Amino acid sequence: MSLAETIQKDLVVAMRAKDELRLSVLRGVKAAIKHREIEKIRALDESESIQILQMLVKQRKESIEQFTKGNRPELAEKETKELAILESYLPAGASVAEMDAAIDKAVAETGATGIKQMGAVVKAAKAKLEGKTVDGKALSDRVRDRLSKQG
């Protein structure tokens, strides 16, 4: 079952259970996926749907940070609950060891010797971690550290 089908099925379940928060989050996900499908004029594949989910997760994390800074704990709590729902649909995250192994392979493949090749290394490492949830910022920070030690 594809991600879009799973979300549709869970949306119906949430509707029947009158779970307002889950229903709201799933409707948002479904709308975001539909919007991207309309932009691309075709159905999305699984990796594109996962990218949309990752984007929504990132938005929630940024909102939580801003609400916490702004002393709005009730809004931060709501975003945290939404974040948990969204993360339940993402594939397992890449561990630190997996990220490091992918970075090592990417550096070897690209022959990167310094920070100037960082973009190529990040792209290659992401390709190696296909199918896993990867925090792009964490990955690029690790690549930057690795390349700055090298160069």
C-alpha positions in Angstrom: 0.0 0.0 0.0 1.4 3.4 -1.0 1.9 6.3 1.5 -1.0 8.2 -0.1 -3.3 5.1 0.2 -2.3 4.6 3.8 -3.0 8.3 4.6 -6.4 8.1 3.0 -7.3 4.9 4.9 -6.1 6.4 8.2 -8.0 9.6 7.4 -11.3 7.6 7.2 -10.4 5.9 10.5 -9.7 9.2 12.2 -13.0 10.6 10.9 -14.9 7.7 12.3 -13.1 7.9 15.7 -13.7 11.7 15.7 -9.9 12.2 16.3 -9.8 15.9 15.3 -6.1 16.5 15.6 -5.1 13.4 13.5 -7.9 14.2 11.0 -6.6 17.8 10.6 -3.0 16.6 10.2 -3.9 13.9 7.7 -6.0 16.3 5.7 -3.0 18.7 5.5 -0.8 15.9 4.3 -3.3 14.8 1.7 -3.7 18.4 0.5 0.1 18.9 0.2 0.5 15.7 -1.8 -2.5 16.6 -4.0 -1.1 20.1 -4.5 2.3 18.6 -5.6 0.5 16.2 -8.0 -1.3 19.0 -9.6 2.0 21.0 -10.0 3.7 18.0 -11.6 0.6 16.9 -13.6 1.1 13.3 -12.5 0.8 11.0 -9.5 3.7 11.2 -7.1 6.0 8.2 -6.5 6.7 7.0 -3.0 10.0 9.0 -2.5 8.3 12.3 -3.6 5.5 11.6 -1.1 8.1 11.0 1.6 9.8 14.3 0.7 6.6 16.1 1.3 6.2 14.5 4.7 9.8 15.5 5.5 9.0 19.0 4.5 6.0 19.1 6.8 8.0 17.6 9.7 10.6 20.3 9.2 7.9 23.0 9.3 6.6 21.6 12.6 10.0 21.5 14.1 10.6 25.1 13.2 7.2 26.1 14.5 7.9 24.4 17.8 11.2 26.2 18.1 9.6 29.6 17.4 6.6 29.0 19.8 9.0 27.9 22.5 11.1 31.1 22.0 7.9 33.2 22.0 6.7 31.7 25.3 3.7 30.0 23.7 3.8 26.5 25.3 0.2 25.6 24.3 1.0 26.2 20.6 4.3 24.4 20.9 2.5 21.4 22.5 0.0 21.3 19.6 2.8 21.3 17.0 4.6 18.6 19.0 1.5 16.3 18.8 1.2 17.0 15.0 4.9 16.2 14.6 4.5 12.8 16.3 1.6 12.0 13.9 3.6 13.0 10.8 6.8 11.1 12.0 4.7 7.9 12.3 4.3 7.9 8.5 8.0 8.3 7.8 10.4 5.4 7.2 13.0 4.7 9.9 15.6 7.4 10.3 19.2 6.9 9.4 21.5 6.3 12.3 24.6 8.3 12.9 26.7 5.2 11.9 24.7 4.9 8.7 25.2 8.6 7.9 28.9 8.4 8.6 29.3 5.3 6.4 27.3 7.0 3.6 29.5 10.1 3.9 32.7 8.0 3.8 31.5 6.3 0.6 30.4 9.6 -0.9 33.8 11.2 -0.2 35.6 8.3 -1.7 33.4 8.3 -4.8 33.5 12.0 -5.4 37.2 12.4 -4.5 36.3 15.4 -2.4 39.2 17.1 -0.7 37.7 20.2 0.8 34.6 22.2 1.6 34.2 23.3 -2.1 32.9 19.8 -3.0 30.4 19.7 -0.1 27.4 19.8 -2.4 28.5 16.8 -4.4 29.2 14.8 -1.2 25.9 15.7 0.4 24.1 14.7 -2.8 25.9 11.4 -3.1 25.4 10.6 0.7 21.7 11.3 0.3 21.5 8.9 -2.6 23.2 6.2 -0.5 20.6 6.7 2.3 17.7 6.4 -0.1 14.6 4.9 1.6 15.6 6.2 5.0 14.6 9.4 6.7 17.5 11.8 6.7 17.7 15.2 8.4 19.3 17.2 5.7 20.8 19.8 8.1 22.3 17.1 10.3 23.8 15.4 7.2 25.3 18.6 5.8 26.7 19.5 9.2 28.4 16.1 9.4 29.7 16.4 5.8 31.0 19.9 6.6 32.8 18.6 9.8 34.3 15.7 7.8 35.5 17.9 4.9 36.9 20.6 7.1 39.0 18.0 9.0 40.2 16.7 5.7 41.1 20.0 4.0 
